[in-house]
Amino acid sequence: MNTTKLGELINSEQPRDAIHIAIAPVVSDILLKPGDKIALVENSLTKVSKNGKHIGIVDPFLEKQIEPGEWFWMLLFPQTITSLKHEWTHPSFLDNSMSESEKWIREFADSVGLGYQTLLDGADNWIKYEEYLCFGGLLEGYAVPDEFWTHYENITKQKIEESKKDSFFTCSC
């Protein structure tokens, strides 16, 4: 089992490996050196400082200092991101980077005991094939509210026919 972890010493023989490192484009108003620990400035997703809760470092592979106003990559600390599919999430970015529609659908999905992607896939299948979403008795008593479709259209960037904007939940009873 591979246990490659940056930031820790290797205490046994290990094979070569490749890793993912979450990165974010950022800018600073101060001079920074490669490898400096940095934090997001409050209420910003792109401005960084040496002060605050450090969540990453200045690109350590740069061969010069970062001048104020220059954009560069911040490498987030290992084992801190909460999701990875080449599009990552991190607690410091999550609330500000998510659209209101995504937040609404995520909260609705949680409230009915479904995952976000499961709910979106269910809506897709309803629109394409008029297939109901059924998980035994899990969805009994629940319905898809009208507001869902506005948020779904915002996320998918597609206009849904009015005749399709209905509840696609069912139970197996």
N, C-alpha and C positions, 0 to 999 in steps of 0.2 A: 504494500500500500504506500503510495507516494504521500509524503508529508512535507513537501517543500514549503517553507515559510520564510519569507524575507524578514529581516529584523531579529532573527534568532540564529545562534551559532549552530553549525551542523555537528551533531554528536555521534554520527555513524556514517559508514560508507553510503554514498548516494549516487544515483545515476544522473547524467545530464538531464535537463528538463527545460521546459518553456513555461512561462506564466503569463497571466493577464495582469495588467496593472491599470487601475482606473485613473483616467486623466481628465482634466478640465482646463479649458482655456481661461486664463486670468490675466489681470493687469495690476500693477502696483504704482503708487505715487512715490515710493522710496527706492533707493538703490538696494538690490538684492544680489546675493551670490548663489551659484548653483548649489543645491543641497540645503539651503536655508529652510528651517521649519516655518510654515506660514499658516495663517488662519483667514477665514473669510471675514471681511468687514461687515458689521451688523447691517442687515437689510440689503445686502448685495450678494449676487451669485457669481460675480466676476472680479470684484475688487478684493485684494488681499493685503495683509499686514503681517508683521512679525508678532504683533500683540494679539491676545485672545487665545481661544482654544485651538491649538494647532491640529489641523486635519490632514496635512500633507507637506510636501517639500517642493522647492523650486526644482525644475528639471535638472538633475545632477549631471546630465550629459552635455549641457551647454559648456562652451569653452570661454565664455566671458560673463561679466556681471550683467544684470538686468538694469537698464536705465529706467528712471521714472517714465511711465507712459508706454513702455514696451509690453507687448503681449507675449505670453509664454505658457508652457504647459505646467500645471501643478500635478504632481503624482500623489494620489491619495494614499494614506498609510495602509499597509497590508491588513487584511482581515477586518476592514471597517465598512466596506460596502455591503449593502443588504440584498443586492440582486445583481446578476451579471449575465447579459446577453449581448455584449458589445455596446449596450446602452444600459448604464448602471444607475443604481440609486444609492444615496448616502443620506443619513439623517439630516445633515446640514443643508441639503439641497431639496429634499423631498417636498416639503410644504410649499415652497416658493416656485418650484419648477412645474408642478402639476397644474393642468388647466382646471377651471372650476367644473367643467363637464366631467373630466376624469375623476375628480374628487367625488362628485355627486354619484356617479355610477359605482365607484369603489365602495362608497358608504352604503348605497342601496344593495349591492351584491352581498356585502357583509351582513346587512340586516336580514336577508333571507337565507343566509347560510351557503352562499355560492361564492366562488372565486370570480374575480374581475373578468378574466379571459373566458371563463365558462359562460358567464352571462352574455358577453359580446358574441361568442360563438353561437349561443342559443338564439340571439336576435338575428344573426346572419342566416341561420337555418330556417327561422320563421319567415324571413323575407324571401329567401330563395325557394324553399320547398314547402312552406306552411307546416313545418314540423314543430310540434310542441316540445317544450323542455320539461322532462319528467325525471324525477329522482325519487320514486316511491312516494311516500307521504311528505317529503321534505317541503314541497311548495304548496301543500294543502292550505287553503285560506289566504294565500298571497296572490296578488295580481300585479302586473306591470303597470305603473301609473303613467298617465299621459305625458308627464314631464320627462320620463325616460327617453322618449323619442327625440326630443329637442337636444338632449345631451348626446344621444347616440349619433345624431346627424352632425353635431359639432365635432365629435371625435373622428368619425369615419369620413367626413367631408362629402357625404352623399345625401341627396334628398330622398326621403322615403314617401311612397304613395300613402295618402291618407287611409286608404282601405287596409293597409298593412299595419297601421299603428294601433295595435290591439295587444292584449295580454297574450303571451305565448307560454305561460306557465300552466301546468296541469299536474294532477297527481294520479297514481295508479289505482285509486279506489273506485 
